[in-house]
Amino acid sequence: MVGSASGMSTAQLRPGGGLERWAERHLRVLMLAPTVIILLGLTIFPSIYMFYAAVHKISPNPDVPWDFVGPGNFVRLLSDQQFHVALLNTTVFTVLAVTVEFLLGLGLALLLDKYIRRLTFLKTMLMIPMMLPPIAVAITWKLIYEPQFGVLNEIMYRLGLPLQAWAGDVDLAMFSIIVADVWQWTPFIFLLMLAGLASLPVEPYEAAALDGASSWRQFWDLTLPFLKPVIAIALLLRVMDALRLFDLVFILTGGGPADRTKVLSLYIYQVAYRFADPGYAAAISLFVLFVTIILSTWFMNRMRLAD
């Protein structure tokens, strides 16, 4: 019997044996297992934990048990004036920043489409802002906006214009945040639009030129329809990222002055760590998540119907 068991074990280990056949049948599962485990650990579990925290009142004292409040944290959003301010600021920032980035990125791509192969250096320079860490970008613009020795006020002084507080001014703070974000992320839109233009077919443009269509007419009737999938992806990615804005605001203004730049991500941070209310912070985070999912779904459906 021992010899028989030993023989079966040896047969399984030989090429074509049971162990090899089992590995071949389950190879896909074995290859995917590490990724699934990482996904569960970094995405699924934190999401479930956030759902659980959002329906509880959590004390900063770890010895105090969590108090179940059900939808209480979500109902609280309706009467929280600070949340309403942060939601409005986030909406204003997202609409203005993404619109300017899209127009500039598309315009640059159209201008340089025919010449970009000769301007490799310019293409590399345009990519630098989006490759920098967000903290580095925020610190750079904080120095630019510095009222006393900043580069921007130095230019204003030499031009004989009045100096500004920029990020510290109630009327200019949001504008300052938008300018910094546009500087960093317009190259992202530019590269996507440029890739889309490079993939367009030549035949429709040749036919339109023979029919006497102007460049403007070709842009509206050919270029924009062809670019719709690329535009959809670019806008969707930028909107999702703009809704999570944190670094620029945290470094440049801290949400001020007078809450003019307080956005949702910063408010979540303040609620969780400054006000020690992680349960309510989780509820706000879920709200942002749901809004992002709804906007993404609506946007993709609109683009699909437009086709």
One Martini backbone bead per residue (centre of mass of N, CA, C, O) as a GRO file, in nm:
protein
  307
    1MET     BB    1   0.058   0.063  -0.020
    2VAL     BB    2   0.299   0.251  -0.005
    3GLY     BB    3   0.389   0.206  -0.296
    4SER     BB    4   0.126   0.303  -0.426
    5ALA     BB    5   0.131   0.593  -0.314
    6SER     BB    6   0.407   0.659  -0.432
    7GLY     BB    7   0.323   0.613  -0.727
    8MET     BB    8   0.101   0.834  -0.740
    9SER     BB    9   0.283   1.074  -0.670
   10THR     BB   10   0.478   1.037  -0.909
   11ALA     BB   11   0.261   1.063  -1.134
   12GLN     BB   12   0.171   1.354  -1.065
   13LEU     BB   13   0.467   1.482  -1.118
   14ARG     BB   14   0.452   1.400  -1.390
   15PRO     BB   15   0.407   1.453  -1.696
   16GLY     BB   16   0.054   1.451  -1.709
   17GLY     BB   17  -0.035   1.463  -1.440
   18GLY     BB   18  -0.256   1.564  -1.199
   19LEU     BB   19  -0.114   1.828  -1.113
   20GLU     BB   20  -0.084   1.950  -1.395
   21ARG     BB   21  -0.384   1.942  -1.472
   22TRP     BB   22  -0.479   2.122  -1.237
   23ALA     BB   23  -0.309   2.373  -1.314
   24GLU     BB   24  -0.434   2.414  -1.596
   25ARG     BB   25  -0.735   2.449  -1.500
   26HIS     BB   26  -0.632   2.683  -1.263
   27LEU     BB   27  -0.460   2.917  -1.387
   28ARG     BB   28  -0.645   3.164  -1.383
   29VAL     BB   29  -0.692   3.170  -1.080
   30LEU     BB   30  -0.392   3.191  -0.996
   31MET     BB   31  -0.335   3.461  -1.151
   32LEU     BB   32  -0.579   3.631  -1.007
   33ALA     BB   33  -0.551   3.611  -0.698
   34PRO     BB   34  -0.363   3.851  -0.619
   35THR     BB   35  -0.548   4.074  -0.734
   36VAL     BB   36  -0.800   4.008  -0.566
   37ILE     BB   37  -0.672   4.048  -0.289
   38ILE     BB   38  -0.591   4.343  -0.331
   39LEU     BB   39  -0.875   4.448  -0.398
   40LEU     BB   40  -1.004   4.368  -0.130
   41GLY     BB   41  -0.800   4.533   0.054
   42LEU     BB   42  -0.822   4.832  -0.111
   43THR     BB   43  -1.153   4.838  -0.180
   44ILE     BB   44  -1.379   4.660  -0.060
   45PHE     BB   45  -1.330   4.686   0.245
   46PRO     BB   46  -1.332   5.001   0.268
   47SER     BB   47  -1.620   5.030   0.158
   48ILE     BB   48  -1.765   4.869   0.375
   49TYR     BB   49  -1.655   5.036   0.612
   50MET     BB   50  -1.783   5.305   0.521
   51PHE     BB   51  -2.076   5.215   0.534
   52TYR     BB   52  -2.068   5.144   0.834
   53ALA     BB   53  -1.975   5.428   0.940
   54ALA     BB   54  -2.219   5.604   0.817
   55VAL     BB   55  -2.428   5.454   1.047
   56HIS     BB   56  -2.241   5.600   1.266
   57LYS     BB   57  -2.137   5.706   1.585
   58ILE     BB   58  -1.805   5.827   1.634
   59SER     BB   59  -1.576   5.816   1.870
   60PRO     BB   60  -1.255   5.923   1.961
   61ASN     BB   61  -1.298   5.702   2.166
   62PRO     BB   62  -1.212   5.367   2.154
   63ASP     BB   63  -1.394   5.275   2.415
   64VAL     BB   64  -1.634   5.372   2.255
   65PRO     BB   65  -1.905   5.273   2.121
   66TRP     BB   66  -2.085   5.246   1.854
   67ASP     BB   67  -2.355   5.446   1.719
   68PHE     BB   68  -2.651   5.381   1.585
   69VAL     BB   69  -2.813   5.603   1.314
   70GLY     BB   70  -2.835   5.534   1.031
   71PRO     BB   71  -2.952   5.805   0.829
   72GLY     BB   72  -2.854   6.055   0.997
   73ASN     BB   73  -2.600   6.155   0.837
   74PHE     BB   74  -2.762   6.212   0.572
   75VAL     BB   75  -2.970   6.412   0.687
   76ARG     BB   76  -2.756   6.623   0.780
   77LEU     BB   77  -2.689   6.737   0.497
   78LEU     BB   78  -2.947   6.925   0.465
   79SER     BB   79  -2.843   7.127   0.729
   80ASP     BB   80  -2.548   7.174   0.625
   81GLN     BB   81  -2.389   7.461   0.542
   82GLN     BB   82  -2.096   7.369   0.487
   83PHE     BB   83  -2.173   7.161   0.276
   84HIS     BB   84  -2.307   7.356   0.076
   85VAL     BB   85  -2.056   7.524   0.023
   86ALA     BB   86  -1.874   7.291  -0.078
   87LEU     BB   87  -2.059   7.206  -0.312
   88LEU     BB   88  -2.053   7.473  -0.466
   89ASN     BB   89  -1.747   7.499  -0.501
   90THR     BB   90  -1.708   7.232  -0.653
   91THR     BB   91  -1.889   7.300  -0.893
   92VAL     BB   92  -1.748   7.555  -0.989
   93PHE     BB   93  -1.471   7.434  -1.032
   94THR     BB   94  -1.542   7.204  -1.228
   95VAL     BB   95  -1.671   7.366  -1.456
   96LEU     BB   96  -1.444   7.574  -1.511
   97ALA     BB   97  -1.188   7.398  -1.530
   98VAL     BB   98  -1.280   7.188  -1.744
   99THR     BB   99  -1.358   7.387  -1.965
  100VAL     BB  100  -1.082   7.524  -2.003
  101GLU     BB  101  -0.916   7.267  -2.051
  102PHE     BB  102  -1.066   7.174  -2.303
  103LEU     BB  103  -1.031   7.423  -2.485
  104LEU     BB  104  -0.722   7.434  -2.471
  105GLY     BB  105  -0.656   7.141  -2.553
  106LEU     BB  106  -0.802   7.144  -2.827
  107GLY     BB  107  -0.663   7.393  -2.947
  108LEU     BB  108  -0.372   7.287  -2.935
  109ALA     BB  109  -0.419   7.031  -3.102
  110LEU     BB  110  -0.510   7.176  -3.363
  111LEU     BB  111  -0.252   7.352  -3.401
  112LEU     BB  112  -0.031   7.092  -3.362
  113ASP     BB  113  -0.103   6.849  -3.548
  114LYS     BB  114   0.097   6.921  -3.800
  115TYR     BB  115   0.373   6.994  -3.596
  116ILE     BB  116   0.452   6.790  -3.362
  117ARG     BB  117   0.692   6.630  -3.495
  118ARG     BB  118   0.874   6.905  -3.485
  119LEU     BB  119   0.777   6.944  -3.154
  120THR     BB  120   0.899   6.764  -2.917
  121PHE     BB  121   0.981   6.964  -2.699
  122LEU     BB  122   0.698   7.085  -2.654
  123LYS     BB  123   0.562   6.823  -2.569
  124THR     BB  124   0.738   6.778  -2.318
  125MET     BB  125   0.672   7.048  -2.174
  126LEU     BB  126   0.359   6.993  -2.153
  127MET     BB  127   0.397   6.732  -1.959
  128ILE     BB  128   0.520   6.828  -1.688
  129PRO     BB  129   0.280   6.918  -1.503
  130MET     BB  130   0.136   6.623  -1.493
  131MET     BB  131   0.407   6.486  -1.355
  132LEU     BB  132   0.367   6.632  -1.107
  133PRO     BB  133   0.319   6.664  -0.795
  134PRO     BB  134   0.064   6.817  -0.634
  135ILE     BB  135   0.237   6.945  -0.408
  136ALA     BB  136   0.442   7.085  -0.594
  137VAL     BB  137   0.236   7.261  -0.739
  138ALA     BB  138   0.125   7.408  -0.490
  139ILE     BB  139   0.393   7.534  -0.395
  140THR     BB  140   0.459   7.688  -0.651
  141TRP     BB  141   0.195   7.867  -0.646
  142LYS     BB  142   0.242   7.988  -0.369
  143LEU     BB  143   0.496   8.147  -0.460
  144ILE     BB  144   0.361   8.305  -0.691
  145TYR     BB  145   0.126   8.431  -0.489
  146GLU     BB  146   0.303   8.584  -0.318
  147PRO     BB  147   0.267   8.908  -0.207
  148GLN     BB  148   0.573   8.999  -0.151
  149PHE     BB  149   0.770   8.773  -0.351
  150GLY     BB  150   0.615   8.714  -0.595
  151VAL     BB  151   0.608   8.688  -0.933
  152LEU     BB  152   0.332   8.816  -1.001
  153ASN     BB  153   0.370   9.086  -0.840
  154GLU     BB  154   0.625   9.171  -0.989
  155ILE     BB  155   0.487   9.208  -1.261
  156MET     BB  156   0.276   9.410  -1.168
  157TYR     BB  157   0.478   9.628  -1.077
  158ARG     BB  158   0.626   9.668  -1.358
  159LEU     BB  159   0.332   9.745  -1.492
  160GLY     BB  160   0.166   9.929  -1.277
  161LEU     BB  161   0.002   9.737  -1.101
  162PRO     BB  162  -0.189   9.620  -0.868
  163LEU     BB  163  -0.163   9.444  -0.596
  164GLN     BB  164  -0.218   9.101  -0.489
  165ALA     BB  165  -0.336   8.824  -0.288
  166TRP     BB  166  -0.502   8.612  -0.434
  167ALA     BB  167  -0.540   8.347  -0.233
  168GLY     BB  168  -0.627   8.584  -0.006
  169ASP     BB  169  -0.867   8.660  -0.184
  170VAL     BB  170  -1.202   8.650  -0.207
  171ASP     BB  171  -1.222   8.702  -0.534
  172LEU     BB  172  -0.937   8.521  -0.619
  173ALA     BB  173  -0.912   8.233  -0.503
  174MET     BB  174  -1.061   8.052  -0.710
  175PHE     BB  175  -0.903   8.153  -0.952
  176SER     BB  176  -0.627   8.050  -0.852
  177ILE     BB  177  -0.700   7.750  -0.847
  178ILE     BB  178  -0.780   7.721  -1.146
  179VAL     BB  179  -0.512   7.803  -1.274
  180ALA     BB  180  -0.343   7.574  -1.151
  181ASP     BB  181  -0.513   7.340  -1.271
  182VAL     BB  182  -0.487   7.417  -1.568
  183TRP     BB  183  -0.179   7.395  -1.583
  184GLN     BB  184  -0.170   7.085  -1.509
  185TRP     BB  185  -0.432   6.954  -1.705
  186THR     BB  186  -0.423   7.044  -2.003
  187PRO     BB  187  -0.215   6.832  -2.115
  188PHE     BB  188  -0.408   6.592  -2.092
  189ILE     BB  189  -0.611   6.687  -2.303
  190PHE     BB  190  -0.410   6.734  -2.532
  191LEU     BB  191  -0.312   6.438  -2.566
  192LEU     BB  192  -0.586   6.312  -2.626
  193MET     BB  193  -0.658   6.489  -2.872
  194LEU     BB  194  -0.405   6.422  -3.037
  195ALA     BB  195  -0.461   6.119  -3.058
  196GLY     BB  196  -0.735   6.150  -3.197
  197LEU     BB  197  -0.636   6.307  -3.451
  198ALA     BB  198  -0.429   6.082  -3.546
  199SER     BB  199  -0.686   5.865  -3.595
  200LEU     BB  200  -0.802   5.997  -3.829
  201PRO     BB  201  -0.941   5.992  -4.121
  202VAL     BB  202  -0.874   6.114  -4.452
  203GLU     BB  203  -1.107   6.078  -4.663
  204PRO     BB  204  -1.332   6.279  -4.561
  205TYR     BB  205  -1.153   6.536  -4.605
  206GLU     BB  206  -1.108   6.504  -4.906
  207ALA     BB  207  -1.408   6.512  -4.983
  208ALA     BB  208  -1.472   6.789  -4.852
  209ALA     BB  209  -1.269   6.953  -5.021
  210LEU     BB  210  -1.399   6.887  -5.299
  211ASP     BB  211  -1.683   7.022  -5.196
  212GLY     BB  212  -1.587   7.302  -5.037
  213ALA     BB  213  -1.519   7.276  -4.749
  214SER     BB  214  -1.450   7.421  -4.475
  215SER     BB  215  -1.272   7.407  -4.190
  216TRP     BB  216  -1.513   7.463  -4.004
  217ARG     BB  217  -1.701   7.246  -4.128
  218GLN     BB  218  -1.511   7.006  -4.073
  219PHE     BB  219  -1.508   7.031  -3.769
  220TRP     BB  220  -1.820   6.993  -3.716
  221ASP     BB  221  -1.874   6.729  -3.917
  222LEU     BB  222  -1.598   6.557  -3.834
  223THR     BB  223  -1.414   6.599  -3.586
  224LEU     BB  224  -1.617   6.595  -3.350
  225PRO     BB  225  -1.754   6.320  -3.405
  226PHE     BB  226  -1.485   6.155  -3.396
  227LEU     BB  227  -1.410   6.272  -3.089
  228LYS     BB  228  -1.628   6.183  -2.883
  229PRO     BB  229  -1.492   5.949  -2.724
  230VAL     BB  230  -1.250   6.118  -2.625
  231ILE     BB  231  -1.409   6.343  -2.488
  232ALA     BB  232  -1.558   6.167  -2.286
  233ILE     BB  233  -1.311   6.060  -2.136
  234ALA     BB  234  -1.178   6.328  -2.061
  235LEU     BB  235  -1.416   6.455  -1.902
  236LEU     BB  236  -1.464   6.227  -1.703
  237LEU     BB  237  -1.184   6.225  -1.568
  238ARG     BB  238  -1.183   6.527  -1.482
  239VAL     BB  239  -1.439   6.532  -1.311
  240MET     BB  240  -1.357   6.313  -1.108
  241ASP     BB  241  -1.100   6.469  -1.015
  242ALA     BB  242  -1.230   6.746  -0.933
  243LEU     BB  243  -1.411   6.628  -0.700
  244ARG     BB  244  -1.114   6.554  -0.543
  245LEU     BB  245  -1.010   6.811  -0.450
  246PHE     BB  246  -0.712   6.912  -0.230
  247ASP     BB  247  -0.413   7.009  -0.249
  248LEU     BB  248  -0.443   7.302  -0.347
  249VAL     BB  249  -0.627   7.400  -0.116
  250PHE     BB  250  -0.457   7.317   0.130
  251ILE     BB  251  -0.203   7.495   0.049
  252LEU     BB  252  -0.317   7.778  -0.054
  253THR     BB  253  -0.600   7.820   0.156
  254GLY     BB  254  -0.762   7.610   0.347
  255GLY     BB  255  -1.063   7.725   0.230
  256GLY     BB  256  -1.008   8.006   0.192
  257PRO     BB  257  -1.155   8.285   0.221
  258ALA     BB  258  -1.452   8.249   0.369
  259ASP     BB  259  -1.498   7.961   0.222
  260ARG     BB  260  -1.441   7.998  -0.099
  261THR     BB  261  -1.251   7.701  -0.116
  262LYS     BB  262  -1.437   7.498   0.005
  263VAL     BB  263  -1.430   7.159  -0.036
  264LEU     BB  264  -1.524   6.839   0.002
  265SER     BB  265  -1.250   6.709   0.072
  266LEU     BB  266  -1.177   6.914   0.292
  267TYR     BB  267  -1.430   6.870   0.469
  268ILE     BB  268  -1.379   6.576   0.530
  269TYR     BB  269  -1.115   6.623   0.675
  270GLN     BB  270  -1.227   6.810   0.897
  271VAL     BB  271  -1.440   6.620   1.015
  272ALA     BB  272  -1.246   6.379   1.085
  273TYR     BB  273  -0.992   6.553   1.235
  274ARG     BB  274  -1.105   6.822   1.366
  275PHE     BB  275  -1.411   6.709   1.460
  276ALA     BB  276  -1.425   6.402   1.519
  277ASP     BB  277  -1.632   6.270   1.257
  278PRO     BB  278  -1.618   5.991   1.074
  279GLY     BB  279  -1.913   5.918   1.010
  280TYR     BB  280  -1.984   6.180   0.855
  281ALA     BB  281  -1.749   6.164   0.654
  282ALA     BB  282  -1.849   5.901   0.523
  283ALA     BB  283  -2.115   6.018   0.417
  284ILE     BB  284  -1.986   6.230   0.229
  285SER     BB  285  -1.822   6.029   0.061
  286LEU     BB  286  -2.070   5.878  -0.049
  287PHE     BB  287  -2.191   6.115  -0.191
  288VAL     BB  288  -1.959   6.158  -0.390
  289LEU     BB  289  -1.974   5.876  -0.512
  290PHE     BB  290  -2.267   5.890  -0.619
  291VAL     BB  291  -2.230   6.139  -0.797
  292THR     BB  292  -2.012   6.019  -0.978
  293ILE     BB  293  -2.179   5.781  -1.085
  294ILE     BB  294  -2.416   5.942  -1.202
  295LEU     BB  295  -2.255   6.127  -1.392
  296SER     BB  296  -2.118   5.903  -1.554
  297THR     BB  297  -2.373   5.762  -1.656
  298TRP     BB  298  -2.507   6.006  -1.790
  299PHE     BB  299  -2.277   6.083  -1.981
  300MET     BB  300  -2.253   5.814  -2.138
  301ASN     BB  301  -2.547   5.812  -2.237
  302ARG     BB  302  -2.537   6.075  -2.396
  303MET     BB  303  -2.309   5.988  -2.589
  304ARG     BB  304  -2.462   5.742  -2.701
  305LEU     BB  305  -2.713   5.899  -2.813
  306ALA     BB  306  -2.547   6.090  -3.001
  307ASP     BB  307  -2.462   5.846  -3.196
   0.00000   0.00000   0.00000
